[in-house]
Amino acid sequence: MIRYRLFGRCRIYHDPVSPVLRAPAQIGWDAWFRDIDLVTPRRLKGSELLRRTKGWWTEDPGDIQPVVERFGRLVVGDGGELMVEFQGPEQAQGLQGALKESFGDQVFLSP
């Protein structure tokens, strides 16, 4: 398995940026007739983290996700980084070409 980080161009500064999950999402509960003190920490999935780039990247994450998923799988790395996991280097090279063709220099991979 090979993992590359997925970067997009910042909408404001036009430099490469990638989301990093700093802490698990905390999901709590409200009820009509009682108090619930339960909070469930949960890590986001790769596709969920990609969707959080909406408004930050110059390209829409809804357009990026299908291109990425043709070649690999969106995952969250050990450090919370948005990554694409590939079976081999051929898929990584294929995705790099597809990203360049679809988005120019706006979305790209980094080892």
mmCIF file of the C-alpha atoms, coordinates in Angstrom:
data_MODEL
# 
_entry.id   MODEL 
# 
loop_
_atom_site.group_PDB 
_atom_site.id 
_atom_site.type_symbol 
_atom_site.label_atom_id 
_atom_site.label_alt_id 
_atom_site.label_comp_id 
_atom_site.label_asym_id 
_atom_site.label_entity_id 
_atom_site.label_seq_id 
_atom_site.pdbx_PDB_ins_code 
_atom_site.Cartn_x 
_atom_site.Cartn_y 
_atom_site.Cartn_z 
_atom_site.occupancy 
_atom_site.B_iso_or_equiv 
_atom_site.pdbx_formal_charge 
_atom_site.auth_seq_id 
_atom_site.auth_comp_id 
_atom_site.auth_asym_id 
_atom_site.auth_atom_id 
_atom_site.pdbx_PDB_model_num 
ATOM 1   C CA . MET A 1 1   ? 0.000   0.000  0.000   1.00 0.00 ? 1   MET A CA 1 
ATOM 2   C CA . ILE A 1 2   ? 1.170   3.477  -0.875  1.00 0.00 ? 2   ILE A CA 1 
ATOM 3   C CA . ARG A 1 3   ? -0.205  6.669  0.693   1.00 0.00 ? 3   ARG A CA 1 
ATOM 4   C CA . TYR A 1 4   ? 0.104   10.181 -0.727  1.00 0.00 ? 4   TYR A CA 1 
ATOM 5   C CA . ARG A 1 5   ? -1.228  13.390 0.817   1.00 0.00 ? 5   ARG A CA 1 
ATOM 6   C CA . LEU A 1 6   ? -3.892  15.239 -1.127  1.00 0.00 ? 6   LEU A CA 1 
ATOM 7   C CA . PHE A 1 7   ? -3.400  19.001 -1.474  1.00 0.00 ? 7   PHE A CA 1 
ATOM 8   C CA . GLY A 1 8   ? -5.514  21.723 -2.996  1.00 0.00 ? 8   GLY A CA 1 
ATOM 9   C CA . ARG A 1 9   ? -4.792  25.334 -3.823  1.00 0.00 ? 9   ARG A CA 1 
ATOM 10  C CA . CYS A 1 10  ? -6.014  27.798 -1.161  1.00 0.00 ? 10  CYS A CA 1 
ATOM 11  C CA . ARG A 1 11  ? -8.839  29.978 -2.457  1.00 0.00 ? 11  ARG A CA 1 
ATOM 12  C CA . ILE A 1 12  ? -7.358  33.131 -0.886  1.00 0.00 ? 12  ILE A CA 1 
ATOM 13  C CA . TYR A 1 13  ? -3.555  32.770 -0.831  1.00 0.00 ? 13  TYR A CA 1 
ATOM 14  C CA . HIS A 1 14  ? -3.218  30.263 -3.705  1.00 0.00 ? 14  HIS A CA 1 
ATOM 15  C CA . ASP A 1 15  ? -0.634  28.174 -1.856  1.00 0.00 ? 15  ASP A CA 1 
ATOM 16  C CA . PRO A 1 16  ? -0.968  24.374 -1.405  1.00 0.00 ? 16  PRO A CA 1 
ATOM 17  C CA . VAL A 1 17  ? -3.004  23.426 1.687   1.00 0.00 ? 17  VAL A CA 1 
ATOM 18  C CA . SER A 1 18  ? -4.323  20.140 3.066   1.00 0.00 ? 18  SER A CA 1 
ATOM 19  C CA . PRO A 1 19  ? -6.735  19.579 5.956   1.00 0.00 ? 19  PRO A CA 1 
ATOM 20  C CA . VAL A 1 20  ? -5.480  17.903 9.128   1.00 0.00 ? 20  VAL A CA 1 
ATOM 21  C CA . LEU A 1 21  ? -7.807  16.399 11.703  1.00 0.00 ? 21  LEU A CA 1 
ATOM 22  C CA . ARG A 1 22  ? -6.378  17.717 14.994  1.00 0.00 ? 22  ARG A CA 1 
ATOM 23  C CA . ALA A 1 23  ? -8.849  15.957 17.307  1.00 0.00 ? 23  ALA A CA 1 
ATOM 24  C CA . PRO A 1 24  ? -11.718 13.514 16.865  1.00 0.00 ? 24  PRO A CA 1 
ATOM 25  C CA . ALA A 1 25  ? -15.151 14.971 16.224  1.00 0.00 ? 25  ALA A CA 1 
ATOM 26  C CA . GLN A 1 26  ? -17.275 14.935 19.374  1.00 0.00 ? 26  GLN A CA 1 
ATOM 27  C CA . ILE A 1 27  ? -20.864 13.915 18.934  1.00 0.00 ? 27  ILE A CA 1 
ATOM 28  C CA . GLY A 1 28  ? -23.290 14.636 21.754  1.00 0.00 ? 28  GLY A CA 1 
ATOM 29  C CA . TRP A 1 29  ? -26.988 14.025 22.175  1.00 0.00 ? 29  TRP A CA 1 
ATOM 30  C CA . ASP A 1 30  ? -30.005 16.135 23.116  1.00 0.00 ? 30  ASP A CA 1 
ATOM 31  C CA . ALA A 1 31  ? -33.337 14.740 24.203  1.00 0.00 ? 31  ALA A CA 1 
ATOM 32  C CA . TRP A 1 32  ? -36.704 16.344 24.824  1.00 0.00 ? 32  TRP A CA 1 
ATOM 33  C CA . PHE A 1 33  ? -37.394 14.912 28.265  1.00 0.00 ? 33  PHE A CA 1 
ATOM 34  C CA . ARG A 1 34  ? -33.981 14.137 29.777  1.00 0.00 ? 34  ARG A CA 1 
ATOM 35  C CA . ASP A 1 35  ? -30.323 15.122 29.903  1.00 0.00 ? 35  ASP A CA 1 
ATOM 36  C CA . ILE A 1 36  ? -27.797 12.926 28.153  1.00 0.00 ? 36  ILE A CA 1 
ATOM 37  C CA . ASP A 1 37  ? -24.189 13.372 29.243  1.00 0.00 ? 37  ASP A CA 1 
ATOM 38  C CA . LEU A 1 38  ? -22.795 10.974 26.656  1.00 0.00 ? 38  LEU A CA 1 
ATOM 39  C CA . VAL A 1 39  ? -20.236 12.393 24.210  1.00 0.00 ? 39  VAL A CA 1 
ATOM 40  C CA . THR A 1 40  ? -18.885 10.028 21.587  1.00 0.00 ? 40  THR A CA 1 
ATOM 41  C CA . PRO A 1 41  ? -15.522 10.958 20.036  1.00 0.00 ? 41  PRO A CA 1 
ATOM 42  C CA . ARG A 1 42  ? -15.280 9.784  16.439  1.00 0.00 ? 42  ARG A CA 1 
ATOM 43  C CA . ARG A 1 43  ? -12.597 10.158 13.781  1.00 0.00 ? 43  ARG A CA 1 
ATOM 44  C CA . LEU A 1 44  ? -13.760 11.462 10.437  1.00 0.00 ? 44  LEU A CA 1 
ATOM 45  C CA . LYS A 1 45  ? -13.404 9.293  7.354   1.00 0.00 ? 45  LYS A CA 1 
ATOM 46  C CA . GLY A 1 46  ? -11.279 10.472 4.436   1.00 0.00 ? 46  GLY A CA 1 
ATOM 47  C CA . SER A 1 47  ? -14.278 11.474 2.321   1.00 0.00 ? 47  SER A CA 1 
ATOM 48  C CA . GLU A 1 48  ? -15.737 13.451 5.254   1.00 0.00 ? 48  GLU A CA 1 
ATOM 49  C CA . LEU A 1 49  ? -12.444 15.312 5.737   1.00 0.00 ? 49  LEU A CA 1 
ATOM 50  C CA . LEU A 1 50  ? -12.294 16.080 2.001   1.00 0.00 ? 50  LEU A CA 1 
ATOM 51  C CA . ARG A 1 51  ? -15.799 17.591 2.151   1.00 0.00 ? 51  ARG A CA 1 
ATOM 52  C CA . ARG A 1 52  ? -14.530 19.993 4.852   1.00 0.00 ? 52  ARG A CA 1 
ATOM 53  C CA . THR A 1 53  ? -12.298 21.633 2.220   1.00 0.00 ? 53  THR A CA 1 
ATOM 54  C CA . LYS A 1 54  ? -15.359 23.267 0.598   1.00 0.00 ? 54  LYS A CA 1 
ATOM 55  C CA . GLY A 1 55  ? -14.695 26.989 0.519   1.00 0.00 ? 55  GLY A CA 1 
ATOM 56  C CA . TRP A 1 56  ? -10.997 26.541 1.355   1.00 0.00 ? 56  TRP A CA 1 
ATOM 57  C CA . TRP A 1 57  ? -9.842  25.025 -1.927  1.00 0.00 ? 57  TRP A CA 1 
ATOM 58  C CA . THR A 1 58  ? -10.331 26.575 -5.349  1.00 0.00 ? 58  THR A CA 1 
ATOM 59  C CA . GLU A 1 59  ? -12.012 23.355 -6.549  1.00 0.00 ? 59  GLU A CA 1 
ATOM 60  C CA . ASP A 1 60  ? -15.195 21.814 -5.153  1.00 0.00 ? 60  ASP A CA 1 
ATOM 61  C CA . PRO A 1 61  ? -14.610 18.608 -3.137  1.00 0.00 ? 61  PRO A CA 1 
ATOM 62  C CA . GLY A 1 62  ? -17.698 17.062 -4.753  1.00 0.00 ? 62  GLY A CA 1 
ATOM 63  C CA . ASP A 1 63  ? -15.867 17.209 -8.089  1.00 0.00 ? 63  ASP A CA 1 
ATOM 64  C CA . ILE A 1 64  ? -12.582 15.916 -6.646  1.00 0.00 ? 64  ILE A CA 1 
ATOM 65  C CA . GLN A 1 65  ? -13.894 12.853 -4.805  1.00 0.00 ? 65  GLN A CA 1 
ATOM 66  C CA . PRO A 1 66  ? -15.064 10.798 -7.842  1.00 0.00 ? 66  PRO A CA 1 
ATOM 67  C CA . VAL A 1 67  ? -11.761 11.402 -9.648  1.00 0.00 ? 67  VAL A CA 1 
ATOM 68  C CA . VAL A 1 68  ? -9.761  10.266 -6.613  1.00 0.00 ? 68  VAL A CA 1 
ATOM 69  C CA . GLU A 1 69  ? -11.918 7.204  -5.934  1.00 0.00 ? 69  GLU A CA 1 
ATOM 70  C CA . ARG A 1 70  ? -11.346 5.840  -9.461  1.00 0.00 ? 70  ARG A CA 1 
ATOM 71  C CA . PHE A 1 71  ? -7.702  5.241  -8.519  1.00 0.00 ? 71  PHE A CA 1 
ATOM 72  C CA . GLY A 1 72  ? -7.483  4.969  -4.726  1.00 0.00 ? 72  GLY A CA 1 
ATOM 73  C CA . ARG A 1 73  ? -9.221  5.297  -1.391  1.00 0.00 ? 73  ARG A CA 1 
ATOM 74  C CA . LEU A 1 74  ? -9.506  8.479  0.685   1.00 0.00 ? 74  LEU A CA 1 
ATOM 75  C CA . VAL A 1 75  ? -8.212  7.888  4.215   1.00 0.00 ? 75  VAL A CA 1 
ATOM 76  C CA . VAL A 1 76  ? -7.133  9.881  7.260   1.00 0.00 ? 76  VAL A CA 1 
ATOM 77  C CA . GLY A 1 77  ? -3.468  9.287  8.095   1.00 0.00 ? 77  GLY A CA 1 
ATOM 78  C CA . ASP A 1 78  ? -2.053  8.561  11.548  1.00 0.00 ? 78  ASP A CA 1 
ATOM 79  C CA . GLY A 1 79  ? -1.369  12.264 12.080  1.00 0.00 ? 79  GLY A CA 1 
ATOM 80  C CA . GLY A 1 80  ? -4.838  13.298 10.861  1.00 0.00 ? 80  GLY A CA 1 
ATOM 81  C CA . GLU A 1 81  ? -3.716  14.129 7.306   1.00 0.00 ? 81  GLU A CA 1 
ATOM 82  C CA . LEU A 1 82  ? -6.001  13.732 4.295   1.00 0.00 ? 82  LEU A CA 1 
ATOM 83  C CA . MET A 1 83  ? -4.430  10.974 2.217   1.00 0.00 ? 83  MET A CA 1 
ATOM 84  C CA . VAL A 1 84  ? -5.122  8.745  -0.762  1.00 0.00 ? 84  VAL A CA 1 
ATOM 85  C CA . GLU A 1 85  ? -4.233  5.073  -0.373  1.00 0.00 ? 85  GLU A CA 1 
ATOM 86  C CA . PHE A 1 86  ? -3.191  3.136  -3.487  1.00 0.00 ? 86  PHE A CA 1 
ATOM 87  C CA . GLN A 1 87  ? -2.582  -0.542 -4.231  1.00 0.00 ? 87  GLN A CA 1 
ATOM 88  C CA . GLY A 1 88  ? 0.547   0.318  -6.226  1.00 0.00 ? 88  GLY A CA 1 
ATOM 89  C CA . PRO A 1 89  ? 2.520   3.088  -7.946  1.00 0.00 ? 89  PRO A CA 1 
ATOM 90  C CA . GLU A 1 90  ? 0.560   2.691  -11.195 1.00 0.00 ? 90  GLU A CA 1 
ATOM 91  C CA . GLN A 1 91  ? -2.636  3.928  -9.529  1.00 0.00 ? 91  GLN A CA 1 
ATOM 92  C CA . ALA A 1 92  ? -0.781  6.881  -7.972  1.00 0.00 ? 92  ALA A CA 1 
ATOM 93  C CA . GLN A 1 93  ? 0.618   7.890  -11.366 1.00 0.00 ? 93  GLN A CA 1 
ATOM 94  C CA . GLY A 1 94  ? -2.819  7.462  -12.947 1.00 0.00 ? 94  GLY A CA 1 
ATOM 95  C CA . LEU A 1 95  ? -4.412  9.731  -10.349 1.00 0.00 ? 95  LEU A CA 1 
ATOM 96  C CA . GLN A 1 96  ? -1.710  12.369 -10.757 1.00 0.00 ? 96  GLN A CA 1 
ATOM 97  C CA . GLY A 1 97  ? -2.484  12.477 -14.482 1.00 0.00 ? 97  GLY A CA 1 
ATOM 98  C CA . ALA A 1 98  ? -6.247  12.561 -13.919 1.00 0.00 ? 98  ALA A CA 1 
ATOM 99  C CA . LEU A 1 99  ? -5.956  15.390 -11.371 1.00 0.00 ? 99  LEU A CA 1 
ATOM 100 C CA . LYS A 1 100 ? -3.797  17.418 -13.732 1.00 0.00 ? 100 LYS A CA 1 
ATOM 101 C CA . GLU A 1 101 ? -6.233  16.825 -16.605 1.00 0.00 ? 101 GLU A CA 1 
ATOM 102 C CA . SER A 1 102 ? -9.332  17.652 -14.533 1.00 0.00 ? 102 SER A CA 1 
ATOM 103 C CA . PHE A 1 103 ? -8.072  20.452 -12.276 1.00 0.00 ? 103 PHE A CA 1 
ATOM 104 C CA . GLY A 1 104 ? -4.793  21.723 -13.740 1.00 0.00 ? 104 GLY A CA 1 
ATOM 105 C CA . ASP A 1 105 ? -2.460  22.804 -10.927 1.00 0.00 ? 105 ASP A CA 1 
ATOM 106 C CA . GLN A 1 106 ? -5.266  23.263 -8.378  1.00 0.00 ? 106 GLN A CA 1 
ATOM 107 C CA . VAL A 1 107 ? -5.322  19.737 -6.818  1.00 0.00 ? 107 VAL A CA 1 
ATOM 108 C CA . PHE A 1 108 ? -2.319  17.429 -6.509  1.00 0.00 ? 108 PHE A CA 1 
ATOM 109 C CA . LEU A 1 109 ? -0.590  14.657 -4.562  1.00 0.00 ? 109 LEU A CA 1 
ATOM 110 C CA . SER A 1 110 ? 2.550   14.748 -2.453  1.00 0.00 ? 110 SER A CA 1 
ATOM 111 C CA . PRO A 1 111 ? 4.435   11.698 -1.112  1.00 0.00 ? 111 PRO A CA 1 
# 
